[in-house]
Amino acid sequence: MLKKELSNQVVAILFAARDPVTTRELLDVFRDLSEPELTDALDSLIQEFRTLIPAMEVREIAGGYRITTRPEYHQVVRAYLKTKPTAKLSLAALETLSVIAYKQPITLPEIMEIRGIKNTTTIRTLLEKRLIETRGRRKVVGKPIMYGTTRDFLLHFGLSDLQDLPTLEEFNDILEDLS
């Protein structure tokens, strides 16, 4: 298959897809390609968007690929669509979510111990927003429910996977820069 034709077909799929498209899904469509060939084509496509289409980009997000507008154009797109930013999370919800993201799977007592606050409302809010999910029960006395982040968490924060989260050293550097 010609490289340009493959790129055009992948762009058409990414444009039509509601959710990020995984490499596995693309390999199911392009059965005559190997995974390295498809990965090379995706890398070329990402570079092509970066240089030729300044308003959009192909991003690896939540384990797949998606066409998105570049961050510098989000405000004008939001104004056109007449939408408001998604409901912001409270500081308590962000703290709880970060504890879960870094320590998952984790139980409510462990979260409360780390945060030093006894509050279950934030867990309910994060579950309702589908940013976290239950991951079974810990095999200890009382069998507390374990929590972990969801694919929606990755989508909401624009992460490809949990490895994209900043390290604690990076947080310390950011805090030092703010001081």
C-alpha positions as CSV (number, residue, x, y, z in Angstrom):
1,M,0.0,0.0,0.0
2,L,1.3,3.4,-0.8
3,K,2.5,5.4,2.2
4,K,0.4,8.5,1.4
5,E,-2.7,6.4,0.7
6,L,-2.2,4.7,4.1
7,S,-1.8,8.0,5.8
8,N,-5.0,9.3,4.2
9,Q,-6.9,6.2,5.3
10,V,-5.7,6.4,8.8
11,V,-6.6,10.1,9.0
12,A,-10.1,9.2,7.7
13,I,-10.5,6.6,10.5
14,L,-9.2,8.9,13.2
15,F,-11.5,11.7,12.0
16,A,-14.6,9.4,12.0
17,A,-13.8,7.7,15.3
18,R,-15.6,8.7,18.4
19,D,-12.9,7.3,20.8
20,P,-9.1,7.1,20.4
21,V,-8.2,4.4,17.9
22,T,-5.8,1.8,19.1
23,T,-3.0,0.2,17.1
24,R,-4.7,-3.1,17.4
25,E,-7.9,-1.7,15.9
26,L,-5.9,-0.3,13.0
27,L,-4.1,-3.6,12.5
28,D,-7.5,-5.3,12.2
29,V,-8.3,-2.9,9.3
30,F,-4.9,-3.0,7.7
31,R,-4.2,-6.7,7.9
32,D,-1.4,-6.6,5.4
33,L,0.7,-4.4,7.6
34,S,3.0,-5.4,10.4
35,E,2.9,-3.5,13.7
36,P,6.3,-1.8,13.0
37,E,5.1,-0.7,9.6
38,L,1.9,0.8,11.1
39,T,3.8,2.4,13.9
40,D,6.2,4.0,11.4
41,A,3.2,5.3,9.4
42,L,1.6,6.7,12.6
43,D,4.9,8.5,13.5
44,S,5.1,10.0,10.0
45,L,1.5,11.1,10.2
46,I,2.1,12.8,13.6
47,Q,5.1,14.6,12.1
48,E,3.1,15.6,9.0
49,F,0.3,17.1,11.1
50,R,2.9,18.9,13.2
51,T,4.5,20.6,10.1
52,L,1.6,21.0,7.7
53,I,-1.5,21.5,9.8
54,P,-0.7,24.0,12.5
55,A,-4.2,24.0,14.1
56,M,-4.5,20.3,14.7
57,E,-2.4,17.4,15.9
58,V,-2.6,13.6,16.0
59,R,-2.1,12.7,19.7
60,E,-1.5,9.4,21.4
61,I,-4.1,9.5,24.2
62,A,-5.7,6.9,26.4
63,G,-3.9,4.0,24.6
64,G,-5.0,5.1,21.2
65,Y,-4.7,7.9,18.6
66,R,-7.0,10.9,18.1
67,I,-7.1,14.0,16.0
68,T,-7.3,17.0,18.3
69,T,-7.0,20.8,18.1
70,R,-3.8,22.2,19.5
71,P,-4.1,23.6,23.0
72,E,-3.6,27.2,21.8
73,Y,-6.8,27.0,19.9
74,H,-9.1,25.5,22.5
75,Q,-10.5,28.8,23.7
76,V,-11.6,29.9,20.2
77,V,-13.1,26.4,19.5
78,R,-14.9,26.5,22.8
79,A,-16.3,30.0,21.9
80,Y,-17.5,28.7,18.5
81,L,-19.1,25.6,20.1
82,K,-20.5,27.8,22.8
83,T,-19.4,25.4,25.5
84,K,-18.1,25.9,28.9
85,P,-15.1,24.1,30.3
86,T,-16.0,20.8,31.9
87,A,-16.9,21.1,35.5
88,K,-13.8,21.7,37.5
89,L,-12.8,19.3,40.2
90,S,-12.4,20.6,43.8
91,L,-9.0,20.6,45.4
92,A,-10.1,17.7,47.6
93,A,-11.2,15.7,44.5
94,L,-7.9,16.5,42.7
95,E,-5.9,15.4,45.8
96,T,-7.9,12.2,46.1
97,L,-7.6,11.6,42.4
98,S,-3.8,12.1,42.4
99,V,-3.4,9.7,45.4
100,I,-5.4,7.1,43.5
101,A,-3.5,7.7,40.2
102,Y,-0.1,7.2,41.9
103,K,-1.0,4.5,44.4
104,Q,-3.6,2.3,42.6
105,P,-5.1,0.0,43.4
106,I,-5.8,1.7,46.7
107,T,-8.5,1.4,49.4
108,L,-10.5,4.2,51.0
109,P,-8.7,3.8,54.4
110,E,-5.4,4.1,52.6
111,I,-6.5,7.2,50.8
112,M,-7.8,8.8,54.0
113,E,-4.5,8.0,55.8
114,I,-2.4,9.6,53.0
115,R,-4.6,12.7,52.8
116,G,-5.2,12.9,56.6
117,I,-8.9,13.6,56.0
118,K,-11.9,11.4,56.5
119,N,-14.2,12.1,53.6
120,T,-16.0,9.8,51.2
121,T,-17.8,12.5,49.2
122,T,-14.9,12.9,46.8
123,I,-14.8,9.2,46.0
124,R,-18.5,9.3,45.1
125,T,-17.8,12.4,42.9
126,L,-14.9,10.8,41.1
127,L,-16.9,7.6,40.5
128,E,-19.9,9.6,39.1
129,K,-17.5,11.5,36.8
130,R,-16.1,8.1,35.8
131,L,-12.5,9.1,36.5
132,I,-12.1,6.2,38.9
133,E,-13.6,2.7,39.2
134,T,-13.6,-0.1,41.7
135,R,-10.9,-2.7,41.2
136,G,-12.1,-5.5,43.4
137,R,-11.6,-6.0,47.2
138,R,-8.4,-6.2,49.1
139,K,-8.0,-9.6,50.8
140,V,-7.6,-8.3,54.3
141,V,-10.0,-8.0,57.3
142,G,-13.1,-6.1,56.2
143,K,-12.3,-6.6,52.5
144,P,-12.2,-2.9,51.6
145,I,-12.9,-1.8,48.0
146,M,-9.9,-1.0,45.9
147,Y,-10.0,2.0,43.5
148,G,-8.0,2.8,40.3
149,T,-8.2,5.3,37.5
150,T,-10.2,4.7,34.3
151,R,-9.7,5.3,30.6
152,D,-11.9,8.4,31.0
153,F,-9.2,9.7,33.4
154,L,-6.6,9.4,30.7
155,L,-8.9,11.1,28.2
156,H,-9.8,13.9,30.6
157,F,-6.1,14.7,31.4
158,G,-4.8,14.0,27.8
159,L,-2.5,11.1,28.9
160,S,-1.5,8.2,26.8
161,D,-1.0,6.0,29.9
162,L,-0.1,6.4,33.6
163,Q,3.6,6.5,32.7
164,D,2.9,10.1,31.4
165,L,2.1,11.3,34.9
166,P,4.9,13.6,36.3
167,T,7.3,12.0,38.7
168,L,7.7,13.2,42.3
169,E,11.0,14.7,41.3
170,E,9.3,16.7,38.5
171,F,6.7,18.0,41.1
172,N,9.5,19.1,43.4
173,D,11.2,21.0,40.5
174,I,7.9,22.7,39.6
175,L,7.3,23.7,43.2
176,E,10.9,25.1,43.5
177,D,10.3,27.1,40.3
178,L,7.1,28.6,41.8
179,S,8.9,29.6,45.0
